[in-house]
Amino acid sequence: MNNFRIKLFTCPIIVIAADYLTSSMVFSAIWQPASVGIFFAFVSYLFEQVILRRDTFWMSNVLDFLFAAVIVYASQFFFSNVTISLIGALFSAAMLAAFEYIAHSYLLRSGQV
C-alpha cells in the first residue's frame, strides 16, 4: 500500500515535468497532466499486483513503458486543447518507466512483492 501512495504522488509530478520539459506535449491546464499521472498510478499499481514477480521484472518494465505511452498519448483525446505528439508520449513514458524500474527493483529486493 505504501508503494501505491508513492506512485500516486510521483507519477503526476513526472507527467507535469515531462509537459514542461518538452514542447511535444502541450496541456492547457496543470490538472490535466496531473490527472493523467494519477490514472497511470492506478493502472500501474493494479498491473504490478497482477504481474510483477522476480521472473517477470523486465516484462513488467517494458509493459509499464508501453502502457504509459498509450495512456499519455490517448489523453489528448479526452481533454480539450491538448496536443501530444508520439515523441512527447514516448518521452513521458520513458520518464515514468525509469521511475517504475527503480520502484520495481526496490519492491523485489525488499520482498514486498
Backbone as a printed PyTorch tensor [residue, N CA C, xyz], in Angstrom:
tensor([[[  0.8160,  -1.1970,   0.0000],
         [  0.0000,   0.0000,   0.0000],
         [  0.8610,   1.2630,   0.0000]],

        [[  2.0030,   1.1850,   0.6810],
         [  2.9030,   2.3220,   0.6940],
         [  3.4010,   2.6420,  -0.7140]],

        [[  3.6310,   1.6050,  -1.5190],
         [  4.0640,   1.8060,  -2.8960],
         [  3.0010,   2.5630,  -3.6920]],

        [[  1.7330,   2.2780,  -3.4240],
         [  0.6570,   2.9770,  -4.1240],
         [  0.6740,   4.4660,  -3.7940]],

        [[  0.9050,   4.7980,  -2.5400],
         [  0.9730,   6.2200,  -2.1480],
         [  2.1270,   6.9270,  -2.8530]],

        [[  3.2430,   6.2370,  -2.9490],
         [  4.3970,   6.8250,  -3.6330],
         [  4.0710,   7.0560,  -5.1060]],

        [[  3.4520,   6.0760,  -5.7480],
         [  3.0700,   6.2170,  -7.1570],
         [  2.0690,   7.3610,  -7.3360]],

        [[  1.1020,   7.4410,  -6.4320],
         [  0.0630,   8.4610,  -6.5200],
         [  0.6460,   9.8650,  -6.4040]],

        [[  1.7420,   9.9950,  -5.6970],
         [  2.4070,  11.2820,  -5.5480],
         [  3.3950,  11.5460,  -6.6840]],

        [[  4.1500,  10.5240,  -7.0800],
         [  5.2560,  10.7010,  -8.0200],
         [  4.8240,  10.7450,  -9.4830]],

        [[  3.9080,   9.8920,  -9.8860],
         [  3.5200,   9.8270, -11.3050],
         [  2.9610,  11.1500, -11.8390]],

        [[  2.0730,  11.8380, -11.1070],
         [  1.6230,  13.1380, -11.6200],
         [  2.7620,  14.1480, -11.7510]],

        [[  3.6870,  14.1340, -10.8010],
         [  4.8250,  15.0540, -10.8750],
         [  5.6670,  14.7570, -12.1120]],

        [[  5.8520,  13.4920, -12.4240],
         [  6.6430,  13.1140, -13.5980],
         [  5.9630,  13.5760, -14.8830]],

        [[  4.6520,  13.3840, -14.9960],
         [  3.9450,  13.8050, -16.2170],
         [  3.9500,  15.3320, -16.3310]],

        [[  3.7790,  16.0350, -15.2170],
         [  3.8480,  17.5040, -15.2400],
         [  5.2450,  17.9490, -15.6640]],

        [[  6.2790,  17.3080, -15.1270],
         [  7.6550,  17.6500, -15.5030],
         [  7.8980,  17.3900, -16.9840]],

        [[  7.4050,  16.2770, -17.4860],
         [  7.5700,  15.9680, -18.9120],
         [  6.8750,  17.0140, -19.7700]],

        [[  5.7200,  17.4860, -19.3190],
         [  4.9950,  18.5310, -20.0430],
         [  5.8310,  19.8020, -20.1310]],

        [[  6.5000,  20.1620, -19.0420],
         [  7.3080,  21.3780, -19.0320],
         [  8.6470,  21.2100, -19.7380]],

        [[  9.1610,  19.9900, -19.7990],
         [ 10.4770,  19.7630, -20.3930],
         [ 10.4710,  19.6250, -21.9100]],

        [[  9.3280,  19.3330, -22.4890],
         [  9.2840,  19.1420, -23.9330],
         [  8.1450,  19.9420, -24.5430]],

        [[  8.3650,  20.3930, -25.7510],
         [  7.2950,  21.1020, -26.4680],
         [  6.4290,  20.1240, -27.2540]],

        [[  6.7350,  18.8480, -27.1580],
         [  5.9520,  17.8240, -27.8550],
         [  4.6930,  17.4400, -27.0940]],

        [[  4.5720,  17.9480, -25.8750],
         [  3.3690,  17.7430, -25.0640],
         [  2.8750,  19.1160, -24.6340]],

        [[  1.6270,  19.4150, -24.9460],
         [  1.0670,  20.7100, -24.5590],
         [ -0.2720,  20.4700, -23.8750]],

        [[ -0.2760,  20.5950, -22.5580],
         [ -1.5140,  20.5450, -21.7850],
         [ -1.9280,  21.9800, -21.5040]],

        [[ -3.2290,  22.2430, -21.5000],
         [ -3.6900,  23.6190, -21.3150],
         [ -3.8660,  23.9960, -19.8480]],

        [[ -3.9080,  23.0330, -18.9520],
         [ -4.0460,  23.3140, -17.5210],
         [ -3.2580,  22.2770, -16.7340]],

        [[ -2.7780,  22.6610, -15.5730],
         [ -1.9150,  21.7640, -14.7950],
         [ -2.6540,  20.5340, -14.2740]],

        [[ -3.9640,  20.6310, -14.1060],
         [ -4.7140,  19.4740, -13.6050],
         [ -4.7820,  18.3530, -14.6430]],

        [[ -4.5860,  18.6810, -15.9160],
         [ -4.6620,  17.6570, -16.9560],
         [ -3.5050,  16.6570, -16.8770]],

        [[ -2.2400,  17.1090, -16.8820],
         [ -1.1680,  16.1150, -16.7430],
         [ -1.1800,  15.4450, -15.3640]],

        [[ -1.6410,  16.1670, -14.3460],
         [ -1.7370,  15.5660, -13.0120],
         [ -2.7430,  14.4210, -13.0100]],

        [[ -3.8740,  14.6200, -13.6700],
         [ -4.8770,  13.5530, -13.7030],
         [ -4.4060,  12.3760, -14.5580]],

        [[ -3.6420,  12.6440, -15.6010],
         [ -3.0580,  11.5540, -16.3960],
         [ -2.0910,  10.7500, -15.5240]],

        [[ -1.2850,  11.4370, -14.7340],
         [ -0.3610,  10.7570, -13.8320],
         [ -1.0730,   9.9380, -12.7710]],

        [[ -2.1640,  10.4620, -12.2330],
         [ -2.9460,   9.7210, -11.2360],
         [ -3.5600,   8.4780, -11.8660]],

        [[ -4.1000,   8.6290, -13.0700],
         [ -4.6740,   7.4740, -13.7590],
         [ -3.6070,   6.4130, -14.0120]],

        [[ -2.4260,   6.8450, -14.4660],
         [ -1.3420,   5.8880, -14.6910],
         [ -0.9300,   5.2160, -13.3840]],

        [[ -0.9200,   5.9530, -12.2870],
         [ -0.5640,   5.3660, -10.9900],
         [ -1.5240,   4.2380, -10.6260]],

        [[ -2.8280,   4.4530, -10.8390],
         [ -3.8110,   3.4040, -10.5670],
         [ -3.5770,   2.1830, -11.4550]],

        [[ -3.4440,   2.4200, -12.7510],
         [ -3.2460,   1.3160, -13.6970],
         [ -1.9510,   0.5730, -13.3880]],

        [[ -0.9040,   1.3110, -13.1360],
         [  0.3950,   0.7140, -12.8580],
         [  0.3620,  -0.1210, -11.5770]],

        [[ -0.2990,   0.3850, -10.5520],
         [ -0.3810,  -0.3600,  -9.2930],
         [ -1.1520,  -1.6670,  -9.4690]],

        [[ -2.2780,  -1.5950, -10.1560],
         [ -3.0660,  -2.8080, -10.3870],
         [ -2.2810,  -3.8200, -11.2170]],

        [[ -1.6280,  -3.3240, -12.2510],
         [ -0.8180,  -4.1810, -13.1070],
         [  0.3220,  -4.8180, -12.3090]],

        [[  0.9240,  -4.0290, -11.4450],
         [  2.0290,  -4.5030, -10.6140],
         [  1.5800,  -5.6400,  -9.6890]],

        [[  0.3920,  -5.5170,  -9.1340],
         [ -0.1300,  -6.5430,  -8.2360],
         [ -0.3570,  -7.8650,  -8.9730]],

        [[ -0.7070,  -7.7710, -10.2400],
         [ -1.0240,  -8.9690, -11.0140],
         [  0.2280,  -9.6380, -11.5760]],

        [[  1.1670,  -8.8590, -12.1030],
         [  2.2210,  -9.4680, -12.9140],
         [  3.6320,  -9.3840, -12.3380]],

        [[  3.9200,  -8.4520, -11.4420],
         [  5.3120,  -8.2650, -11.0170],
         [  5.7880,  -9.3970, -10.1060]],

        [[  6.7830, -10.1250, -10.5880],
         [  7.4890, -11.1720,  -9.8480],
         [  8.9550, -11.1020, -10.2760]],

        [[  9.8010, -11.8270,  -9.6030],
         [ 11.2280, -11.8120,  -9.9750],
         [ 11.4470, -12.2120, -11.4330]],

        [[ 10.7190, -13.2080, -11.8880],
         [ 10.9320, -13.6890, -13.2530],
         [ 10.2200, -12.8450, -14.3050]],

        [[  9.4110, -11.8840, -13.8990],
         [  8.7180, -11.0200, -14.8650],
         [  9.1570,  -9.5630, -14.7410]],

        [[ 10.3140,  -9.3360, -14.1230],
         [ 10.7920,  -7.9700, -13.8870],
         [ 10.8880,  -7.1570, -15.1780]],

        [[ 11.5930,  -7.6680, -16.1700],
         [ 11.7980,  -6.9060, -17.4060],
         [ 10.5190,  -6.8010, -18.2210]],

        [[  9.7370,  -7.8560, -18.2550],
         [  8.4680,  -7.7930, -18.9700],
         [  7.5600,  -6.7360, -18.3380]],

        [[  7.5550,  -6.6720, -17.0290],
         [  6.7430,  -5.6890, -16.3240],
         [  7.1940,  -4.2660, -16.6490]],

        [[  8.5010,  -4.0500, -16.7070],
         [  9.0130,  -2.7160, -17.0240],
         [  8.6990,  -2.3100, -18.4610]],

        [[  8.8460,  -3.2340, -19.3870],
         [  8.5300,  -2.9380, -20.7910],
         [  7.0400,  -2.6420, -20.9470]],

        [[  6.2070,  -3.4410, -20.3010],
         [  4.7650,  -3.2050, -20.3880],
         [  4.3650,  -1.9000, -19.7090]],

        [[  5.0330,  -1.5330, -18.6220],
         [  4.7800,  -0.2280, -17.9970],
         [  5.0910,   0.9010, -18.9720]],

        [[  6.2050,   0.7760, -19.6910],
         [  6.5620,   1.7880, -20.6870],
         [  5.4860,   1.8860, -21.7680]],

        [[  5.0500,   0.7450, -22.2790],
         [  4.0350,   0.7440, -23.3380],
         [  2.7010,   1.2960, -22.8420]],

        [[  2.2790,   0.8710, -21.6450],
         [  1.0340,   1.3990, -21.0760],
         [  1.1260,   2.9060, -20.8700]],

        [[  2.2600,   3.3710, -20.3680],
         [  2.4370,   4.8010, -20.1370],
         [  2.3550,   5.5720, -21.4480]],

        [[  3.0090,   5.0760, -22.4880],
         [  2.9740,   5.7560, -23.7850],
         [  1.5530,   5.8340, -24.3240]],

        [[  0.8160,   4.7420, -24.2320],
         [ -0.5680,   4.7220, -24.7300],
         [ -1.4530,   5.6490, -23.9070]],

        [[ -1.3270,   5.5970, -22.5830],
         [ -2.1630,   6.4380, -21.7190],
         [ -1.8830,   7.9120, -21.9620]],

        [[ -0.6190,   8.2860, -22.0190],
         [ -0.2770,   9.6970, -22.2390],
         [ -0.7350,  10.1480, -23.6200]],

        [[ -0.4690,   9.3530, -24.6390],
         [ -0.8690,   9.7390, -25.9960],
         [ -2.3920,   9.8280, -26.1190]],

        [[ -3.1080,   8.8660, -25.5500],
         [ -4.5710,   8.8460, -25.6530],
         [ -5.2210,   9.9600, -24.8460]],

        [[ -4.5180,  10.5040, -23.8740],
         [ -5.1200,  11.5490, -23.0400],
         [ -5.4980,  12.7870, -23.8450]],

        [[ -4.8400,  13.0060, -24.9710],
         [ -5.1770,  14.1750, -25.7830],
         [ -6.5760,  14.0840, -26.3760]],

        [[ -7.1350,  12.8830, -26.4330],
         [ -8.4760,  12.7050, -26.9760],
         [ -9.5580,  12.8770, -25.9140]],

        [[ -9.1560,  12.9920, -24.6550],
         [-10.1080,  13.1460, -23.5590],
         [-10.1350,  14.5540, -22.9740]],

        [[ -9.1230,  15.3520, -23.2680],
         [ -9.0550,  16.7240, -22.7680],
         [ -9.0780,  17.6890, -23.9440]],

        [[ -9.6830,  18.8380, -23.7320],
         [ -9.6940,  19.8450, -24.7960],
         [ -8.4030,  20.6590, -24.7400]],

        [[ -8.0030,  21.1640, -25.8810],
         [ -6.8030,  21.9910, -26.0340],
         [ -5.5300,  21.2900, -25.5650]],

        [[ -5.4310,  20.0070, -25.8440],
         [ -4.2340,  19.2330, -25.5000],
         [ -3.6690,  18.6420, -26.7820]],

        [[ -2.3650,  18.8150, -26.9630],
         [ -1.6780,  18.2510, -28.1200],
         [ -0.4760,  17.4550, -27.6270]],

        [[ -0.4280,  16.1950, -28.0280],
         [  0.6870,  15.3390, -27.6300],
         [  1.1520,  14.5720, -28.8600]],

        [[  2.4110,  14.7670, -29.2110],
         [  2.9670,  14.0070, -30.3300],
         [  3.4280,  12.6440, -29.8220]],

        [[  3.7270,  11.7740, -30.7460],
         [  4.2250,  10.4530, -30.3730],
         [  5.5410,  10.5770, -29.6070]],

        [[  6.3880,  11.5060, -30.0280],
         [  7.6640,  11.7350, -29.3370],
         [  7.4200,  12.1970, -27.9040]],

        [[  6.4610,  13.0900, -27.7070],
         [  6.1300,  13.5590, -26.3600],
         [  5.6220,  12.4370, -25.4770]],

        [[  4.7740,  11.5850, -26.0380],
         [  4.2510,  10.4500, -25.2740],
         [  5.3720,   9.4800, -24.9190]],

        [[  6.2800,   9.2360, -25.8500],
         [  7.4000,   8.3260, -25.5870],
         [  8.3650,   8.9080, -24.5570]],

        [[  8.5720,  10.2260, -24.6150],
         [  9.4340,  10.8920, -23.6330],
         [  8.8470,  10.7660, -22.2280]],

        [[  7.5750,  11.0540, -22.1110],
         [  6.8950,  10.9360, -20.8240],
         [  6.9020,   9.4870, -20.3370]],

        [[  6.6570,   8.5600, -21.2460],
         [  6.6620,   7.1350, -20.8900],
         [  8.0430,   6.6880, -20.4280]],

        [[  9.0890,   7.2130, -21.0470],
         [ 10.4490,   6.8570, -20.6320],
         [ 10.7310,   7.3500, -19.2160]],

        [[ 10.2610,   8.5510, -18.9010],
         [ 10.4410,   9.0750, -17.5450],
         [  9.6670,   8.2310, -16.5260]],

        [[  8.4330,   7.8820, -16.8720],
         [  7.6260,   7.0480, -15.9760],
         [  8.2310,   5.6500, -15.8320]],

        [[  8.7310,   5.1010, -16.9280],
         [  9.3290,   3.7640, -16.8900],
         [ 10.6100,   3.7560, -16.0530]],

        [[ 11.3720,   4.8400, -16.0930],
         [ 12.5770,   4.9220, -15.2610],
         [ 12.1970,   4.8830, -13.7780]],

        [[ 11.1500,   5.6110, -13.4170],
         [ 10.6650,   5.5610, -12.0360],
         [ 10.1710,   4.1610, -11.6840]],

        [[  9.4280,   3.5470, -12.5930],
         [  8.8960,   2.2050, -12.3430],
         [ 10.0270,   1.1870, -12.1940]],

        [[ 11.0900,   1.3310, -12.9570],
         [ 12.2450,   0.4440, -12.8430],
         [ 12.8200,   0.5000, -11.4260]],

        [[ 12.9910,   1.7150, -10.9230],
         [ 13.5210,   1.8940,  -9.5680],
         [ 12.5510,   1.3200,  -8.5360]],

        [[ 11.2700,   1.6080,  -8.7080],
         [ 10.2600,   1.1120,  -7.7650],
         [ 10.1880,  -0.4120,  -7.7790]],

        [[ 10.2090,  -1.0030,  -8.9660],
         [ 10.1450,  -2.4650,  -9.0680],
         [ 11.3870,  -3.1130,  -8.4550]],

        [[ 12.5410,  -2.5260,  -8.7080],
         [ 13.7790,  -3.0580,  -8.1250],
         [ 13.7000,  -3.0450,  -6.6040]],

        [[ 13.2380,  -1.9420,  -6.0520],
         [ 13.1110,  -1.8280,  -4.6010],
         [ 12.1130,  -2.8470,  -4.0540]],

        [[ 10.9610,  -2.9660,  -4.7040],
         [  9.9320,  -3.8900,  -4.2280],
         [ 10.4230,  -5.3330,  -4.2300]],

        [[ 11.1350,  -5.7080,  -5.2770],
         [ 11.6360,  -7.0800,  -5.3610],
         [ 12.7550,  -7.3330,  -4.3500]],

        [[ 13.6550,  -6.3530,  -4.1790],
         [ 14.7460,  -6.5200,  -3.2210],
         [ 14.2460,  -6.5750,  -1.7830]],

        [[ 13.2140,  -5.7940,  -1.4870],
         [ 12.7060,  -5.7510,  -0.1120],
         [ 11.6950,  -6.8540,   0.1760]],

        [[ 11.3270,  -7.6120,  -0.8550],
         [ 10.3910,  -8.7140,  -0.6650],
         [  8.9490,  -8.2870,  -0.4800]],

        [[  8.6030,  -7.1020,  -0.9380],
         [  7.2390,  -6.6020,  -0.7890],
         [  6.3060,  -7.0980,  -1.8790]],

        [[  6.8440,  -7.8350,  -2.8210],
         [  6.0070,  -8.3850,  -3.8930],
         [  6.0630,  -9.8870,  -3.8280]]])
